[in-house]
Amino acid sequence: MDVVIERNGFRLVLMPELGGSVRSFTWNGQDILRPALEPTPASLLDTAAFPLFPFSGRIDHGRFSWNGREVQLRANFPPEPHAIHGQAWLAPWSVEEIHPAAVSLAYLHAPGHWPWEYRAIQRFELLDNGLKLGMELTNLSDEDMPSGLGWHPYFPRGDAELSANVSDIWVAESGMIPDRRAPLGTGTDIRSVRKVDELDLDNAFTARPANADIVWPATETFVSITSSPELGHLVVYVPSGRDFFCVEPVSHSPDAINSLHETSVTGLRVLTPGETLSASIILEIGKKA
């Protein structure tokens, strides 16, 4: 059952049972996020946004070693052989609290292929000028857990322009999984305003924090994304010929759990038993003066 909250012309519709995802987010009837396919999306990829817990991006072939334990995750994005975005996006969430302009969703993960118990929380709050999303990941197991989180929103493409607080890009030394940082190039430097239609990206960037600005000149609408310091990476996906693009604040680099880099570089967190990782994203929305 959908959950709807409204404030000051903003309307947010959530689908807790479908991965804690967003069906739509509008301002005075205008789509700020690309709306989900109606009536019920067949895939989370057809929603307006979905959560990333307890990691974001791909883990190479779903395999990693952790404190002497060999872990093999289920490939969850066929036909790829990798594990992607964790478990929470593919499971039902429950409504913890609901108010006229705020709602909290929760997901409790029982140990399985991912051998740690954890709780994920999303706290959506409509502001006078936009949306605030708070995210929490708590390790409920009795041993240290590798951890990360993020959010995967889809924005309508139109004539959108993008700029972002990026410093370098993650690329693959070999294969498909990025494992090293490289300087920004002509096609990847989005620090200054770029037309989205001129970009060809499916990349993770270092962005401390993961802030970005989107403008649609035809309607003079802007979205400013402000992320808390825990979100130090940004994934930008601009698929060819599609009516959307993605700007995803996340806490760590691709396949961080297998990386040879220090966690200060990758952003991977180690949560001790009972510890919580918290982060927040604010979407400020308005019209250009």
C-alpha positions as CSV (number, residue, x, y, z in Angstrom):
1,M,0.0,0.0,0.0
2,D,1.4,3.4,-1.0
3,V,2.2,6.0,1.7
4,V,1.6,9.7,0.8
5,I,2.9,12.8,2.6
6,E,2.4,16.4,1.5
7,R,3.7,19.9,2.4
8,N,3.9,23.3,0.7
9,G,3.2,22.0,-2.8
10,F,5.5,18.9,-2.4
11,R,4.0,15.4,-2.6
12,L,6.0,12.3,-1.9
13,V,4.5,8.8,-2.6
14,L,6.4,5.8,-1.2
15,M,6.1,2.1,-1.8
16,P,7.3,0.4,1.4
17,E,6.5,-3.1,0.2
18,L,8.5,-2.7,-3.0
19,G,12.0,-2.3,-1.6
20,G,11.2,0.9,0.4
21,S,11.1,2.7,-2.9
22,V,9.7,6.0,-4.1
23,R,6.8,6.0,-6.5
24,S,6.8,9.7,-7.2
25,F,8.0,13.1,-5.9
26,T,6.4,16.2,-7.3
27,W,6.4,19.9,-6.6
28,N,3.2,21.8,-7.6
29,G,2.4,18.9,-9.9
30,Q,5.9,18.9,-11.6
31,D,8.0,15.7,-11.5
32,I,11.2,16.2,-9.5
33,L,12.0,12.5,-9.7
34,R,11.0,10.4,-12.7
35,P,7.8,8.7,-11.7
36,A,7.6,4.9,-11.4
37,L,5.8,2.9,-14.0
38,E,2.1,2.4,-13.2
39,P,0.4,0.8,-11.6
40,T,3.1,-1.4,-10.0
41,P,6.6,-1.4,-11.4
42,A,7.9,-4.9,-12.4
43,S,11.4,-3.9,-11.3
44,L,12.9,-1.5,-8.7
45,L,14.8,-0.1,-11.7
46,D,11.4,1.3,-12.8
47,T,10.8,3.3,-9.6
48,A,11.6,6.9,-8.8
49,A,14.2,6.0,-6.2
50,F,15.3,3.1,-4.0
51,P,17.7,2.6,-1.0
52,L,21.1,1.0,-1.0
53,F,21.9,-1.0,2.2
54,P,24.4,-2.4,3.4
55,F,26.5,-1.6,0.4
56,S,26.1,0.2,-2.9
57,G,27.3,-0.8,-6.4
58,R,28.7,-4.1,-7.3
59,I,30.7,-6.7,-5.4
60,D,32.8,-8.6,-7.9
61,H,31.1,-11.9,-8.5
62,G,29.6,-11.5,-5.0
63,R,32.8,-12.8,-3.4
64,F,34.9,-11.4,-0.6
65,S,36.9,-12.4,2.5
66,W,36.2,-10.8,5.9
67,N,38.0,-11.5,9.1
68,G,38.8,-15.0,8.0
69,R,35.4,-15.7,6.6
70,E,34.8,-16.4,3.0
71,V,31.5,-14.9,1.8
72,Q,29.6,-15.7,-1.4
73,L,26.6,-13.5,-2.1
74,R,23.9,-14.4,-4.5
75,A,24.1,-12.7,-7.9
76,N,21.0,-10.5,-7.9
77,F,21.2,-8.6,-11.2
78,P,21.0,-11.2,-14.0
79,P,22.6,-11.7,-16.4
80,E,25.5,-10.1,-14.5
81,P,27.5,-12.5,-12.2
82,H,27.9,-9.8,-9.5
83,A,26.0,-8.9,-6.3
84,I,24.7,-5.3,-6.4
85,H,23.2,-2.8,-4.0
86,G,22.8,-5.1,-1.0
87,Q,19.6,-6.8,0.1
88,A,17.2,-4.0,1.3
89,W,16.2,-2.8,-2.1
90,L,14.8,-6.2,-3.0
91,A,12.8,-6.8,0.2
92,P,9.6,-5.3,1.8
93,W,10.0,-2.5,4.3
94,S,7.6,-1.6,7.2
95,V,6.3,1.8,8.1
96,E,7.7,2.7,11.5
97,E,6.2,6.2,11.9
98,I,4.0,8.4,9.8
99,H,3.1,12.1,10.1
100,P,1.5,14.5,7.6
101,A,4.9,15.6,6.3
102,A,7.2,12.8,7.5
103,V,7.5,9.0,7.4
104,S,10.0,6.5,8.6
105,L,10.5,3.1,6.9
106,A,12.5,0.2,8.4
107,Y,14.0,-3.1,7.1
108,L,15.4,-5.8,9.3
109,H,17.8,-8.3,7.7
110,A,18.2,-11.8,9.1
111,P,21.6,-13.4,8.4
112,G,21.8,-15.5,5.2
113,H,24.2,-15.1,2.3
114,W,25.0,-11.8,3.9
115,P,25.9,-13.3,7.3
116,W,25.3,-10.3,9.5
117,E,22.0,-9.1,11.0
118,Y,21.3,-5.4,10.5
119,R,18.5,-2.8,10.6
120,A,18.1,-0.2,7.9
121,I,16.1,3.0,8.4
122,Q,14.9,5.6,5.9
123,R,13.4,8.9,7.3
124,F,11.7,11.0,4.7
125,E,10.8,14.6,5.8
126,L,9.2,17.2,3.5
127,L,10.6,20.7,4.1
128,D,9.3,24.0,3.1
129,N,11.8,24.0,0.2
130,G,12.3,20.3,-0.6
131,L,13.0,16.9,0.9
132,K,15.3,15.5,3.6
133,L,16.2,11.8,3.6
134,G,17.9,10.4,6.7
135,M,19.5,7.0,6.5
136,E,20.7,4.7,9.3
137,L,22.4,1.3,9.2
138,T,22.8,-0.6,12.5
139,N,24.9,-3.7,13.0
140,L,22.7,-6.1,15.1
141,S,25.2,-9.0,14.8
142,D,27.8,-9.9,17.4
143,E,30.8,-9.3,15.1
144,D,32.1,-6.4,13.0
145,M,30.3,-5.8,9.7
146,P,31.5,-4.2,6.5
147,S,29.1,-1.4,5.8
148,G,27.9,1.3,3.5
149,L,24.7,3.0,2.3
150,G,23.3,5.3,-0.3
151,W,20.3,6.4,-2.4
152,H,19.5,5.7,-6.0
153,P,17.2,8.5,-7.4
154,Y,16.1,8.8,-11.0
155,F,15.7,12.3,-12.4
156,P,13.6,13.3,-15.5
157,R,16.0,14.1,-18.3
158,G,14.4,16.8,-20.5
159,D,16.9,19.6,-21.0
160,A,18.7,19.0,-17.7
161,E,22.1,20.4,-16.9
162,L,24.4,19.0,-14.2
163,S,27.3,20.0,-12.1
164,A,28.8,18.1,-9.1
165,N,31.4,18.4,-6.4
166,V,33.7,15.6,-7.8
167,S,37.5,15.4,-7.6
168,D,38.4,12.2,-9.5
169,I,36.8,9.2,-11.2
170,W,37.0,5.4,-10.4
171,V,38.0,3.3,-13.4
172,A,38.9,-0.3,-14.0
173,E,42.5,-1.4,-14.3
174,S,41.0,-4.5,-16.0
175,G,37.6,-6.0,-16.3
176,M,34.3,-4.2,-15.4
177,I,34.7,-3.4,-11.7
178,P,36.4,0.0,-11.0
179,D,39.4,-0.4,-8.7
180,R,41.5,2.7,-9.1
181,R,41.1,6.5,-9.2
182,A,42.0,8.6,-12.2
183,P,42.0,12.3,-13.0
184,L,38.9,13.8,-14.6
185,G,38.9,14.0,-18.4
186,T,37.0,16.1,-21.0
187,G,34.1,13.7,-21.0
188,T,34.0,13.1,-17.2
189,D,34.7,16.5,-15.7
190,I,31.3,17.6,-14.3
191,R,32.6,20.2,-11.9
192,S,31.2,22.9,-14.1
193,V,27.7,22.9,-15.7
194,R,27.3,20.2,-18.4
195,K,24.2,19.4,-20.5
196,V,23.1,15.9,-19.5
197,D,22.4,15.0,-23.1
198,E,26.1,15.5,-23.9
199,L,27.3,13.1,-21.2
200,D,27.9,9.4,-21.6
201,L,28.5,8.2,-18.0
202,D,28.0,5.2,-15.8
203,N,30.7,6.0,-13.3
204,A,31.5,6.5,-9.7
205,F,33.3,9.6,-8.6
206,T,35.0,10.7,-5.4
207,A,32.9,13.6,-4.1
208,R,33.5,14.8,-0.6
209,P,30.7,15.4,0.1
210,A,28.4,14.1,-2.7
211,N,26.8,17.4,-3.6
212,A,25.4,18.2,-7.0
213,D,23.2,20.7,-8.8
214,I,20.6,20.0,-11.5
215,V,18.8,22.7,-13.6
216,W,16.1,22.3,-16.2
217,P,16.4,25.6,-18.1
218,A,13.0,25.3,-19.9
219,T,11.1,25.4,-16.6
220,E,13.8,27.2,-14.6
221,T,13.6,24.5,-12.0
222,F,16.6,23.5,-10.0
223,V,17.5,20.7,-7.5
224,S,20.5,21.2,-5.2
225,I,21.6,17.9,-3.6
226,T,23.5,18.4,-0.3
227,S,24.9,15.3,1.3
228,S,26.3,14.8,4.8
229,P,30.1,14.0,5.0
230,E,29.4,10.3,5.3
231,L,28.5,10.3,1.7
232,G,31.8,10.8,0.0
233,H,31.1,9.3,-3.4
234,L,28.7,10.0,-6.3
235,V,27.5,7.7,-9.0
236,V,26.3,9.3,-12.2
237,Y,24.4,7.2,-14.8
238,V,23.3,8.7,-18.1
239,P,22.0,5.9,-20.3
240,S,21.8,6.6,-24.0
241,G,18.3,7.2,-25.4
242,R,16.5,7.1,-22.1
243,D,14.3,9.7,-20.5
244,F,16.1,9.7,-17.2
245,F,19.5,10.0,-15.5
246,C,20.7,9.1,-12.0
247,V,22.8,11.1,-9.5
248,E,23.4,8.8,-6.5
249,P,25.0,9.9,-3.3
250,V,26.8,6.9,-1.7
251,S,29.2,6.3,1.1
252,H,31.9,4.2,-0.6
253,S,33.6,3.4,-3.9
254,P,32.8,0.5,-6.2
255,D,33.6,-3.0,-4.7
256,A,35.2,-1.2,-1.7
257,I,35.1,-4.4,0.3
258,N,37.6,-6.0,-2.1
259,S,39.7,-2.9,-2.6
260,L,43.4,-2.7,-1.9
261,H,43.0,1.0,-1.0
262,E,42.6,2.2,2.6
263,T,39.1,2.7,3.9
264,S,40.0,6.4,4.2
265,V,40.0,6.3,0.3
266,T,37.2,3.9,-0.4
267,G,34.8,5.1,2.4
268,L,34.0,1.6,3.5
269,R,32.9,1.6,7.2
270,V,33.4,-1.2,9.7
271,L,30.5,-1.2,12.2
272,T,31.1,-2.9,15.5
273,P,28.2,-4.8,17.2
274,G,25.4,-2.3,17.9
275,E,27.1,0.6,16.0
276,T,25.1,2.8,13.6
277,L,26.2,4.5,10.4
278,S,24.0,7.6,9.7
279,A,23.9,9.9,6.7
280,S,21.5,12.4,5.2
281,I,20.6,13.9,1.8
282,I,18.7,17.2,1.2
283,L,17.1,18.0,-2.0
284,E,16.5,21.8,-2.2
285,I,14.0,22.6,-5.0
286,G,13.0,26.0,-6.5
287,K,13.0,28.3,-9.5
288,K,16.0,30.1,-10.7
289,A,15.9,33.8,-10.1
